Amino acid sequence: MKKINFTWAIGGRLLFVLFLVICSFAFAMFQGGFVSWFIFYSLLPFALYSIAFFFSPISKIEVERYIQTAQIRKGGKLIATVKLKRPSRFPMLYLVIKEVTQSAPLIKHASEKLKTVKMVGFQRTIEWTYEIDHMPRGEHALDGVEISVSDFFGWVKKTHVLPLKQTVIVYPNVTEMIYMPIETRYDQGAAASPFTIVKDTTMATGVRDYQPGDRVSWIHWKSFARTQTLRTKEFEDRQSQDLFLLVDRKPSGSFEEQIELTASVLQAVVRNQASAAFLSLGATRFYFPAVQSEEQLQRTMFHLAKVEADLAQPIEKLLPKDPGMSSATSILLITGELTPALIETIPRAAKNLRQCTVFVVVKKGVKLSKQALTVHQLARSRGMIIHVLSQDHFANAFTEVGRT
């Protein structure tokens, strides 16, 4: 129906041009004289051009788009070039070019820069390069290029959308962090380590002389029977990662800063050859059991580029049901607001929890309310480590003393 109405609208414009020609000719015939015929002959070239323009298709114009910035971080610059190729040199006065996108943040941020007017004339190739500064984080889909053109007086106007789908991913900013592994505990005591070294007792790699402190179950009894000398099995060391990174995606005034801190922590973990499990809870669940390679880091960064503050229900209702929480021993929670219910829920959801560190992200210069300070004090009384961080303190998030 919409297409039929559009066709009638274009046809109506052609009828309007023909009506002007007929009226001016009739006026010249009946009125006579120089002035009336001058009006007719002055109008005739523009009318003939409008008729020819009506039958000149713009749907056959070819379009290409080149995105010159390979990877964009939040606040960075997008540089793109749109190239149009016309099938003929039919003269055109101008061409309105517009990027078609459904990305609300991009439209809100740079709607004026997504549109331009180009003088065409007899050119067959038209290029348009645009730059958008301070790009918002997210996945921005460019669906196509809309072109609009008209004759000299706007009697005949044409608009057509040339489909050309491309996606621009704007990743969160990353702060270079001084990474210090969160404290983990061994059977013998406490130690600062990014992972726990445990013996894989299912895989013996050799035997060695017995040393005081070796377990009896490690003794190689067959060797002892032959040589009457105590020998101990050697096992392959296995590194089991304790850090469990949990991101709370409930709406918050500091949500963008939370995402940037999460990205910075994950990058610091990988660059320091450590590993971390990653759980992001919102309208959808994203879980990665071990982020330790660049490829895995890129997959989590892709998630963080698209993620939104879309957690509709309290995270306290989701954590007890989440299967990933059952294996968590050392949790690092990144949130914009710590609640008493969350303090109670985390130990119940993580049965093997040994330590919980919370990074509460706030805007720069924002002071905590008395209620928030009371909640933080409650968390500390339960053994949690609370760090209140603004963006300018991200680099020292692992080293600075938690502030109230």
Buried (B, 14 or more C-beta within 10 A) or exposed (E): EEEEEEEEEEEEBBEEBEEBBEEBBEBBEEEEEEEBBEBBEEBEEBBEBBBEBBEBEBEEBEBEBEBEBEEBBBEBEBBBEBBBEBEEEBEBEEBBBBBBBEBEBBEEBBEEBBBBEBEBEEBEEBEBEBEBEEBBBBBBBBBBBBBBBBBEEEBBBBBBBBEBEBEBBBBBBBBEBEBBBBBBBEEEEEEEBBBBEEBEEEEBEEBEEBEEEBEEEBBBEEBEEEEEEBBBBBBEEBEBBBBBBBBBBBEBEBBBBBBBBBBBBBBBBBEBEBBBBBBBBBEEEBEBBEBBEEEBBEBBBEBBBBBBBEBEEBBBEBBEEBEBBEBBBBBBBBBBBBBEEBBEBBBEBBEEBBBBBBBBBBEEEEEBEEEBEEBBEBBBEEEBBBBBBBBEBBBBBBEEEBEE
